[in-house]
Amino acid sequence: QDVFQTVGREAIQLPQIVVIGAQSSGKSSVLEGLVGRDFLPRGTGIVTRCPLVLQLVNNQSEGHSEDAEEWAEFLHAPDKKFKDFSLVEEEIDRRTAEIVGTNKGISHKPINLKVYSPHVLNLTLVDTPGITKVPVGDQPEDIEGLIYELILTYISNPNAIILAVSPANIDIATSEALKTAKTVDPDGNRTLAVITKLDLMDAGTDAMDVLTGRVIPNKLGIIGVVNRSQLDIKNKKGIKEAMQAEALFFQRRYPGLAARNGTAHLAQSLNKLLMHHIRQCLPELRTRINIMMSQYQQLLNTLGQAIDDKSQVVLQVITKFAATYCAVIQGTSHDIETAELCGGARICYIFHETYGKTLEAVSALDGLSTADILHAIRNATGPRYSLFIPEIAFELLVKRQIRRLEDPSLRCVELVYEELQRI
């Protein structure tokens, strides 16, 4: 993931889990449940404004799972370890503002975050902005289309597993997440449905038919989870405590389905799905990478040996360029143009034909009358008579006449400059 963040994702399509869902459907709470930490920004409206590539790495050593530390690292700040996860939330906010700005727009540029913990399973997830219909504040009018386009860039990858998050307190048949997933995965071979907010359903209703797949069947299954409410978050209810409450909820409300639902079961299912998916994709990926490595190695070989003394090479290139440039102007170049004048010959033509004829057409005495000359001489002598013509009168008159040559001279400079650029 780190390498392809640098070189681009277009060439190789990596297996990963892409989380999609409508705005405020509970995506962030599902991800925090999988990590076991509060680390994602929260608020009203659109909070996730660029993709978050989240890599969970299990760092427990044999027999020492409790001693292992938990920390997070960002790809854009590789030398910094975040052991306080509240700082992770602040860094995501800061980086989002840096990429997108302070308005409510979105960006395709992802934020890469790794979380090392003994309590997580090895997973790679991509959190995408929530699907929204109506622009708010200073959002662009086509915000729905922009988000849809961003989501499609990730879920169109045939090696991606789609985690479609839908709240239980709306009709699943109207789920934006499942509808979007169906556009690229009509058979449902790589879509796993997650139902959130089961505890917020109307009194007297349940999600039994939805969770068992009788409403909308799903090949990879449908898993229900119960996240913390906003009040629980304000009261600093921990993730572990919330998962215990979730387990009690399923045992009480859905005893027959308790073993196949919940955040813990979701994490295990995702881990198995991703590992199985990687196993399937690996031969094709290896072949693709080997072919690309061979192609780029051939391209690299055509570029010659590595440069040791860069300053010497730059000096040689500049010297060679200058010599070739002078050769074109002097007419000693091996590749002499025969169809038209160019280089030094063109500059010579500009000076002698274009500029020279313009100068010849200008009369030295145009606009200068005998009265002008007399007035200049008398003004230069002041109150006295002079035997000799004052030099200052001559300079004054000549400067005025020479000024008439300024425009044709500047035009000549432009023509020569254009030819130098063309060379």
Secondary structure, DSSP 8 states (H G I E B T S, - for coil): -HHHHHH-SSS----EEEEEEBTTSSHHHHHHHHHTS--S---SS----S-EEEEEEE---TT-TTT---EEEETTEEEEEE-SHHHHHHHHHHHHHHHH-SSS---S--EEEEEEETTS--EEEEE---B-SS--TT--TTHHHHHHHHHHHHHTSTTEEEEEEEETTS-GGG-HHHHHHHHH-TT-TTEEEEEE-GGGS-TT---HHHHTTSSS--TT-EEE-----HHHHHTT--HHHHHHHHHHHHHHH-TTTGGG-SHHHHHHHHHHHHHHHHHHHHHHHHHHHHHHHHHHHHHHHHT-S--S-HHHHHHHHHHHHHHHHHHHHHT--SS--SSS--HHHHHHHIIIIIIHHHHHTS-TTTT--HHHHHHHHHHHHTTS--SS--HHHHHHHHHHHHGGGHHHHHHHHHHHHHHHHH-
